Amino acid sequence: MLEAVPRQGEAVAEVHPRREVAVAPAEGGGHAVSIARVEREGVRFALNTEVTAIRNVASGGFELDTSRGAIEADVVVNVAGPHSARVNEMAGVKLPLETRPLRREVHALSNPTYGKGEGLPIVGDLNGGIYFRPESGGRDLIVGTTDPDCDPPEWLDDPDDYEEGLTEAYRQRHCLRLMKRFPDARLGPTRGVVSLYDVTVRDWYPIADRTDLPGYYVCIGTSGSSFKTAPVLAMILAGIIETCEAGGSTDTAPMIAAIANGAAHGVMRRRSDEPEIRRRIRRSRRGPAARAVAGVPTGDEPPQ
């Protein structure tokens, strides 16, 4: 998915390159509620729309050719998931870090402890090369790989061309490892999900930053975990965009994110704002749960 910020201060439009992005809706239609909520704020969605070209115009901004016609934008954000490298290439942007699509299979088995009053934690079995966790209200177990050296990664050259069905090789690998760790588990029928990760090849960390092309930003390389931090990444990227579009630089004036009592208190774009961060934390403090991240002390740290 790309995010294009149209001209005249209009809201964000989202366009998907080629494949439809699969989104797991929250229970109770929460996903639809979230979409409706942001649409009330003026956001326009252009779903299932193919982007065929991104041009940086001489007068500033961008022109995007899509299957629904042209879109003009002042700012373009690449959040295209496994298509991120392809979208960067389309925009003529080359990053020092490479992102690639990685095929993944996650398999499901019935949870033998369901209904017995026994809780089951999220388990990362690094010796066995798997993780597993409860799903569907505890009725099922979900199992996937932790990428041991013996599991060759299935990198793809084309994110639109891959096997979308579950395979017996992955099923045997994941499920038999799980059954060795959890002997009460049974194979049962083949169930699970196949999809793609967008991976930063060097270190698997997400990339949220500006690029050398003014007005073009990226939030990519989120792999299989960092997409869960989307609210934090969005907050960070919004601060980067606001700063850079106003003529500032987050390279020379790094941002600081403050969190207290589990709630984000904004992204501060200058280190001179640290007193304001501390003031917000003190104001919201309810005991030792208050904390700050990204190098902003709360005053509760033990002496060095």
N, C-alpha and C positions, 0 to 999 in steps of 0.2 A: 504494500500500500504506500502510495505517496501522499503527502499532505501538501497542498498548494494553497498559499494564502493569497486570494485574489486582490485586485486593486481596489481603490476607494474604501479601504478599511473594511471590506466584507469579511465574512467569517471563513473558516477553514473548509475547503472541499477535499474530500478523500477519493482517490482514484486507485484502482487495483490494476497492476500490470498483468494482463493475460489470465492467470488462474484466479479463481475465486478463493479468497482466504477463508479457511474454515475457522469459525469462532464457536467455542462451546458456550451456549447460553447458560446463564445462572439459573438455578432452580426458581420456579415461580415466575418465569418470564423476566427475570432481572435484567437480562441483556437488552431486551426490547425497551424496558423502562429507561435504561441508561441512554439508549439512542434517542428516545423521545425527549429526555431531559436536556440533552445538549442541543438538540434541534430547536428547542424553545429559546436557547441562547443565541440562535442565529447560525449555527453550524449547518452546512449543506453537505450531504453525502452523495457521491456518485459511485455507487457500488457496481461491481461486475463490469468495469470500464477498462478497456485496454489502452495503455499508454504506448504510443509508437514513436514519439520523438520529444526531446526536451531541448529547447534552444534558449541560449542566453542572448537577449536582444541588446543592441548597442546603447539604447536609451535607458537601460536598466530594467531589471525584472526578467521574466521568463515567458516563453510561449510553449505550451504543451499541446501536442497533437494527440487526440484520444479518439476512441471509437464513437464518442458522442459529440465530437466537434472540438474546436480549439478552446483552451483555457489560458487566460493571461494571469500571471501571478507575480507579486513582488518577492515572495519567498517560497522556496520549495524545500520540503523536508523529506528525505529518503528514509522511510520506515517500512521498506518493502520486504522485510523478512528474508527468505531464501533467495529472493530476486534482487537483493541489495547490490551485489556486485554488477549485475546486468544494468540496473538503473544508473549506477555511477558511471558506467561505460556510456550509457545513452546520453548522459549529461556532460561527458567529456571530463569527468573528475577521476583522478587517480590518487588513491590513498596510500600511505606508507604501510598500512596493515591490510592484509588480504582477508576477505570474507568469502566463505564457500557454503553451498547447500550440502547438508548431511542427512541422508535418509535414516529414519529411526522406526523401529517397531516396539510397541509396548503391548504386552499380553495380559489378559485377564483370566483369573481362576476364581472359583468359589472359595469363600473364606470359611474354613472349617470351624472357626471359633464363633461364627455369627449366631446370635441368639442364645449364647451360653453365658452371657454376662461377663465375658472376658474382653478387655480392651486390647487392641493391637496397635503398637506404635509404628511410626515410619522408621524403616530399617535400611541402613546403608551397609551392605555386607561386602566390604572391599576384598576380603579373602575369596569370597565366592564370585565376585565380579558382577553383582546385581544390587539393585535397590528394590524394595517392595513396600507397599503401603495399602491401607484399607481404602475402599472406594464404594460408591453407591450406598451410603449409609452403613458401611461395614459389611455389606453382603458379599462383596468381591475383594480380591487382592489384585493389585496392579503391579507388574514386575517389568523392569527394564535393566539395561546394562549400565555399569559404572565405568565403562571403557577400560577394562584391563588390557594389558599389552597383547594378550592372545586373541582379542576381538578386533579384527581389522576394521577401520572406519570405512563406511560406504559413502565416500565423497561422490558428488554428482557434478558433471559439467553442465547439464541442462536441467534446471529446476522444473521444467515442464515435461520432462521425459523420465519417468521412474516407475518402478513396480508399486502399484498402490494397494496390492493385496498382501495379507499376512502370509508369511512363508514358513514352511515346516522347519527349516534350518534355524531360524530365530526362535520359533516356538520351543524346539527341543533345547536350545541353548539356555534361554531364559528360564523356562518352566522347570526343567530338570535340576538346574542349579537351585531354584527356589525350593523344590521338594527335598533336596539334600539338606538344606538349612531348616526347612519346616516340613517334617515328614508327614504330617497329617494332610497336607495339601495334595490335591489330585488334579490330573490334567483336565479332564472334562472336554467339552467341545472347544474348537478354536474360536477365540474371541480376542479383540484388541483393536489397536489403532495404528495406522501407518501414516507418517507425515514427515516433514522436513524441518530441520533446525537451520538457522542462519548463524554460522559459527565464525568467530574471529580465530583464524587458524593458529596464530602464534600462541595465544594464551587463553582463549575462550572468554575474555572479558568483553562487555559491550562497548561500543564506540558511540559516544554522544558528544558531538562537537561541530564547529564550523568547518568549512573546507577552504581551499585556496580560491574557489569560485564564489565571489560575493553573493550573498543571498541564498546559497545552497548549503543545507545542513544535513547531518546524518544522525540517526539513532538506530544502529544496526549491530549485528553480531550478538544477538541476545540469547542464542543457543536454546537450551531446554530449561533454563532456570531464570535467567534475567528478565524474561518477559513478565514474570510475576512481579517484578519491581517497576512495572510500567508507570505507576503514579509518581514515583521518585524520579525516574528518568525523564518523565514529562516535565516535572518541576525544574529539573536541572536544564533541560534543553530550552524551556521557555525563558529561563534567565539568560542563557547564552544568546538566544535570538534577540531578546530585548536589548541586551547590552551591545551586541555587535551592530544591530540595525540602527542604534542610536549613536554609532561612531566610536564605541568603546572597544575594549579588548579584554577577554577573559584570560588571555595568556599573561598579560602584564598585571591584571587585577583579578586574581582567582576568586571564584565564588565560594561561599561557605554556606552549608546547609545546616540549619539548627533544628533539633528535634527535642521535644520535652513531653514527658508523659505519653509517649507514643504518637504525638501529633506533630506534624511538620509546621514550622513557624516561618516559612518563607525561605527563599534563596537570597542571601545577601551578596552583593556583587563586589564589595570592597572590604578589605580587611579593616578599614576604619569603621566599619559597621559593627565590629565585634561588641562594643558596649551595648548597642541596641539588641543584639542577639542575647547577651547575658541578661538584659532587663526583661526580655520576653520570657526567658527560661525561669527567672526568679518569680515573675508574676504568676506563671502557671504551675510552679513547683508544688507538688503534693507528696513530699517525702523523697526517698532515694530513687524512685522510678524516673525522676527527671534526669535528662542527660542531654549532651550535645555531641554532635559528630563532626567529622572533618576538621579536627584540630581546634575546636572552640571549647575550652575548659569550663566546667560548671562550678569549680571550687571544691568539689567533693573528692577529687583525685587524691590518692595516697601520696605522701612525699616521695620524691625520687631519691 
